[in-house]
Amino acid sequence: LFNLAFCLSQVFFLINPLEQALSIKDTNLVYSVVAFSCSLAEISIHGEKSKRKLKIMITVEKHLAIMNDGFTTNTYIVTDEESGETAVVDPSLPEESLMEKLNGKNVKYVLLTHGHFDHTCGAKMIKENTGAKVVIHKEDDEMLHDISKNEFEEDYIGSNFPEVDADINSEDGTELMLGNTKITVMHTPGHTKGGVCY
């Protein structure tokens, strides 16, 4: 059993350590583990030299959002493969290109790591188009409405700030289920009062 807990603000590629742990020498392997709190009972790796077949329980896709001034932020699309349920982490902008990637997906949650505008501006669009529940720590909830606290600047996205109501105000230890994948909220204040890892 691999217990992996990482901060969602970063992505770690664990190919070499995981190969060593599983004694797999096949170099023709491509997989990544997202910054996500999860437990993988089985991992599926497909390679000509690999005799082990383990099942991948979650997949992740990175979406790069580019602000008007060229500033970039990362959005992650995390899917529980067995159930097909999806969570979008930190949707930075209300972009059609992001919605295209979500087409056909069962989006259950919008998970916000904190309340700054460049991590939340796409939340309203996703909620309205998919019915997903917006999740943010209770200490950052007011940042979804107050531009004096979320550091919003209109020049970044060329429109007014898209306010959105949170459906779940999380706290340390809050647990959410994405299909069979348990997501645990870890309160990590510092960058903002309500900053979290999942």
Number of C-alpha atoms within 10 A of each C-alpha: 8 12 9 13 18 16 17 22 19 10 17 13 13 12 15 13 10 12 15 10 10 11 11 17 13 14 13 10 16 10 14 14 17 26 20 25 19 20 17 15 12 13 15 12 19 17 16 10 11 16 11 14 12 13 15 16 20 25 15 20 14 14 18 16 21 17 16 12 9 9 10 13 17 19 23 21 21 22 24 20 17 13 14 17 20 24 23 27 27 27 29 26 26 18 15 10 12 21 16 10 12 18 10 10 15 16 24 21 26 28 27 27 27 29 28 22 27 25 22 30 25 25 30 22 21 23 20 11 11 17 15 22 20 24 22 29 26 17 18 22 20 16 24 24 16 15 17 9 15 21 13 18 15 12 11 16 19 10 9 12 19 16 18 19 17 21 14 17 15 23 17 15 12 15 14 15 13 21 17 15 20 16 19 21 23 21 20 17 13 9 11 17 15 23 22 27 23 26
